[in-house]
Amino acid sequence: MRQTRPLPDTHPELTVLCWPGFTEYRVENWRLARDGSGRVVRGSYAWSWVDVGVVVLGIVWIQVEVPILRRVLLAGIGIVFTCLVWIRFTQVLHESLLVFPTLGIQLETHRGHPFLPSLFITRHFIPLSALEDVIIHEGFRRWNVRFYLAALRRTRGLPMACEVSISASASTATSTSTFRATAATTSGTLGTASGRIEVRVAFENILPYFPVLKVVYLGVQETLFPPPARVVETGDDR
């Protein structure tokens, strides 16, 4: 297994793992601050001051001498503590896009606690025979416009009242899409005349920035959709 970081100075959260038979593009749930300070911005935490506050309040409230009030407080603390444990152990640790030459791609999301191996893993495999294309598009997230990487999967089904126009450029590693429908989301199904196009967003929880997406996009395109071999004219063979 060979491990590299294509953008070590600006986006070290991206790691390319070359395994026997496939390549994994892994994006961890942290990044460097964009102000150039080198500060690490984490998306998952082992603990926070909220956890400490709950423990301190629990110790204080245990000292309450009124039995009924004490039971109510203990029940409340138990509920809050259970919620905190669930939040801490279901955090997104990293997301990956696995590229299998001649087979397809697989999208993965790993959840768990930062100090433990992945506890929950969700996987979605798209065979190459059903993979229409991999594109970079932009959309709204809260009040920001963010780029995202999406895989277009072709499925059979009844056509819907929806028009899809997609164009991609390998030189700029960007894509534009025009969706005309009553509702459109970054992950969903769009109808066409020949069937349906299912949109699957890669790294949908972390949403890395464009330089990371460009590296992954170019790698996927080079592996699964290589350009045709150029024919070199050598002149008359006589």
C-alpha positions in Angstrom: 0.0 0.0 0.0 1.4 3.4 -1.1 0.2 6.5 0.7 0.6 10.1 -0.6 -0.8 13.5 0.2 -1.2 15.5 -3.0 -1.8 18.8 -1.3 0.4 18.7 1.9 0.7 22.4 2.4 -2.9 23.6 1.8 -5.1 20.5 2.2 -3.3 17.8 4.2 -6.7 16.2 5.0 -6.7 14.5 1.6 -4.8 11.2 1.4 -4.5 9.0 -1.6 -4.1 5.3 -0.7 -3.0 3.0 -3.5 -4.1 -0.5 -2.6 -3.6 -3.6 -4.7 -6.5 -3.5 -7.2 -8.0 -0.1 -6.2 -7.3 3.5 -5.2 -8.8 5.2 -2.2 -9.2 9.0 -2.0 -9.7 9.6 1.7 -10.8 13.0 3.2 -10.5 13.3 7.0 -12.8 15.5 9.0 -10.4 18.3 9.7 -8.7 21.0 7.6 -6.3 23.9 7.9 -7.8 27.4 8.5 -8.1 29.4 5.3 -6.5 32.5 6.8 -3.0 31.1 6.4 -2.4 30.7 10.1 -1.9 26.9 10.0 -4.6 26.5 12.6 -6.3 23.1 12.5 -10.1 23.3 12.2 -11.6 20.0 13.4 -15.0 18.6 12.5 -14.9 15.8 15.1 -14.0 16.1 18.8 -13.0 13.6 21.4 -14.5 15.8 24.1 -15.7 19.4 24.6 -16.4 21.8 27.5 -20.1 20.8 27.2 -19.2 17.3 28.2 -17.2 18.6 31.2 -20.1 20.8 32.2 -22.6 18.0 32.2 -20.3 15.9 34.4 -19.8 18.8 36.9 -23.6 19.5 37.0 -24.3 15.9 37.5 -21.9 15.8 40.5 -23.5 18.9 42.0 -27.1 17.8 41.4 -26.4 14.5 43.1 -26.1 16.4 46.3 -29.7 17.5 46.2 -31.5 16.2 49.2 -35.1 16.4 48.0 -35.8 12.8 46.8 -38.4 13.7 44.0 -36.3 16.6 42.7 -33.2 14.4 42.8 -34.8 11.7 40.7 -36.0 14.2 38.1 -32.6 15.8 37.9 -30.9 12.4 37.6 -33.3 11.4 34.8 -32.5 14.6 33.0 -28.8 14.1 33.4 -29.1 10.6 32.1 -30.9 11.7 29.0 -28.4 14.5 28.3 -25.5 12.1 28.9 -26.9 9.5 26.6 -27.4 12.1 23.8 -23.8 13.3 24.3 -22.4 9.8 24.1 -24.5 9.1 20.9 -23.2 12.4 19.3 -19.6 11.7 20.2 -19.6 8.1 18.9 -21.4 8.8 15.7 -19.2 11.7 14.4 -17.9 11.6 10.9 -14.3 10.6 11.0 -13.5 10.5 7.3 -15.2 9.9 4.0 -13.7 8.0 1.1 -14.1 7.4 -2.6 -12.7 4.1 -3.8 -12.0 3.6 -7.5 -11.9 0.1 -8.9 -10.6 0.0 -12.5 -13.1 -1.7 -14.8 -15.5 -2.3 -11.9 -16.7 1.1 -10.6 -16.6 3.3 -7.6 -17.6 3.0 -3.9 -18.6 5.9 -1.6 -17.9 5.4 2.1 -18.6 7.3 5.3 -16.9 6.3 8.5 -18.4 7.3 11.8 -17.2 6.8 15.4 -15.0 8.3 18.1 -11.7 9.9 17.2 -9.8 7.7 19.7 -11.4 4.5 18.3 -11.6 2.7 15.0 -14.6 3.3 12.8 -17.7 2.0 14.5 -20.3 2.6 11.7 -19.5 2.5 8.0 -22.0 3.2 5.2 -21.0 2.1 1.7 -22.6 2.7 -1.7 -21.1 0.9 -4.7 -21.8 2.1 -8.3 -20.8 -0.3 -11.0 -19.0 1.1 -14.0 -21.8 -0.2 -16.3 -24.2 2.2 -14.5 -21.9 5.1 -13.9 -22.8 7.9 -16.3 -20.2 10.4 -15.2 -18.5 12.0 -12.3 -18.8 15.8 -12.1 -18.0 18.8 -10.0 -20.9 21.1 -9.4 -21.8 23.9 -7.0 -24.8 24.4 -4.7 -26.0 26.3 -1.7 -25.2 25.1 1.8 -26.7 27.4 4.4 -25.6 30.8 3.3 -22.6 29.7 1.3 -22.0 28.4 -2.2 -19.9 25.2 -2.1 -18.5 22.9 -4.7 -19.3 19.2 -4.5 -18.3 16.0 -6.3 -21.2 13.9 -7.6 -21.5 10.6 -9.3 -24.3 10.2 -11.8 -25.7 6.7 -11.8 -28.0 5.6 -14.7 -30.9 3.5 -13.6 -33.9 2.1 -15.4 -37.3 3.5 -14.6 -40.3 5.5 -15.8 -39.4 8.9 -17.3 -40.2 11.9 -15.2 -41.1 15.5 -16.1 -37.6 16.6 -15.7 -34.9 17.8 -18.0 -31.2 17.3 -17.4 -28.4 19.0 -19.3 -24.9 18.1 -18.2 -21.5 19.2 -19.7 -18.1 18.4 -18.2 -14.7 19.7 -19.0 -11.6 17.6 -18.2 -9.3 20.5 -18.6 -10.9 22.6 -15.9 -12.3 19.7 -13.9 -15.6 21.5 -13.5 -19.1 20.8 -14.7 -22.3 22.7 -15.2 -25.7 21.1 -14.8 -29.2 22.5 -15.5 -32.1 20.9 -13.7 -35.7 21.8 -14.5 -38.1 20.2 -12.1 -40.4 20.9 -9.3 -37.7 20.1 -6.7 -34.0 19.4 -7.0 -31.5 18.2 -4.4 -27.8 17.3 -4.4 -28.7 13.7 -3.7 -31.7 12.2 -5.5 -33.1 10.9 -8.7 -33.7 12.8 -11.9 -35.8 11.5 -14.8 -34.7 11.4 -18.4 -36.2 10.1 -21.6 -34.2 6.9 -21.4 -34.6 6.2 -17.6 -33.4 7.9 -14.5 -30.2 9.5 -13.3 -29.4 9.0 -9.6 -27.2 11.7 -8.1 -24.8 10.5 -5.4 -22.7 13.2 -3.7 -19.2 12.1 -2.5 -17.9 13.5 0.8 -21.4 14.9 1.4 -20.9 15.4 5.1 -17.4 17.0 5.0 -17.8 18.8 1.7 -14.1 19.5 1.1 -13.0 22.6 -0.9 -12.5 22.7 -4.7 -8.7 21.8 -4.8 -9.4 18.5 -3.1 -12.3 17.8 -5.3 -10.2 18.6 -8.4 -7.6 16.0 -7.4 -10.2 13.3 -6.9 -12.1 14.2 -10.1 -9.0 14.0 -12.2 -8.0 10.7 -10.6 -11.4 9.2 -11.2 -11.5 10.4 -14.8 -8.0 9.1 -15.6 -8.8 5.7 -14.1 -12.3 5.1 -15.3 -12.7 7.3 -18.3 -9.3 7.5 -20.0 -9.0 9.5 -23.2 -8.7 7.5 -26.4 -5.2 6.7 -27.5 -3.8 9.3 -29.9 -3.0 8.1 -33.4 0.4 9.4 -34.4 0.9 9.8 -38.1 4.4 8.7 -39.2 3.9 9.3 -42.9 4.2 6.9 -45.8 5.3 3.5 -44.9 6.4 2.6 -48.4 
